[in-house]
Amino acid sequence: MSGLGKLGGRAWLVTAAALLVLLMVNAVLQPNFLEPSVIQSNLTTFLPLVLVAIGQTYVILGGDIDLSVGAIVALVNVVTVTVIAALGGEGTAVIVGLLVGMGVGAGSGLVNGLIIAGLRFQPIVTTFATSIVFSGLALWVLPQAGMPVPEPYWRTYAGTILGVPTVYVIYLLAFLLAAFLAARPFMIRLKAVGGLRTAAFQTGLDLGRLRVSAFALSGLYAAFASLCLTGETASGDPLMGQTLAMSAISAVVLGGTALAGGVGGALGSVLGAWVVGMIGSVIFFAGLPFEYQTLVQGLIILAALAGGVLVTRR
């Protein structure tokens, strides 16, 4: 069952069908929906959620959950912009800031994993607590939003790399990393940890190392998402990414990954993230009153989740 496209059950087929329906509805509501510039704009908007969902997939596959990814996104954002500003804001400063941001994200995930796997704390309680800690650190680093990033940063993110839109390059790199991990024994072992933890322990698998690695990957992908949001907003914001954790979990489950662990894959989570994003787009262009948008979005996600569960059971 290894491989990026080998997902558990057939729940991801419901997600793919839902995405197709949403694409057709959006094409009707938004006449220029299929124009390249609009497609790129939508993919740019969905990219942070896609990245966080991929990272969350590894944690959930291992039978855990990470509620702190939104806070990690905010912490990485403020650390990155602060480091860039402290080093002068040009050239090398941007590169150092990006590297430090990625280190903070992976390190935050590592802290989660060490506490949960090492001290045997409950994942949902632990990551809820660390999300408060990370949020507090973000506010300590940058008490107020608004610190700008250098123009080359956001221009590069909005522009191209070797003639290819930067957003597409990031998607490609994210997919390549997910495909590489899917082809490694790591994925099979992680699914064993999530699906049959006792049996996996009895076979000699290092459960702690695998779970810590999954949390570190989640933090790293959250850092990637944060760097994208930083390029999109061109500023620091200690309250960034507050809704990403729950949206990412919804995307992962929509993509066919079981919350109990052991079943699923990254490709399904990408589809789920696109579905979550397209639902918001359809609701917006349908002109629904603002006070009903969240309600309708939640009902559609619940319907899609129910469809996936029914298909899996059958």
Buried (B, 14 or more C-beta within 10 A) or exposed (E): BBEBEEBBBEBBBBBBBBBEBBBEBBEEBBEEBEEEEBEBEBBBBBBBBBBBBBBBBBBBBBBBBBBBBBBBBBBBBBBBBBBBBEBEBEEEBBEBBBEBBBBBBBBBBBBBBBBBBEEEBEBEEBBBBBBEBBBEBBBEBBEEBEBBBBEEBBEBBBEEEEEEBBBBEBBEEBBEBBBEBBEEEBBEBBBBBBBBBEEBEEEEBBBBBBBBBBBBBBBBBBBBBBBBBBBBBBBBBBBBBEEBBEBBBBBBBBBBBBEEBBBBBBBBBBBBBBBBBBBBBBBBBEEBEEEEBEEBBEEBBEEBBEBBBEBBEE
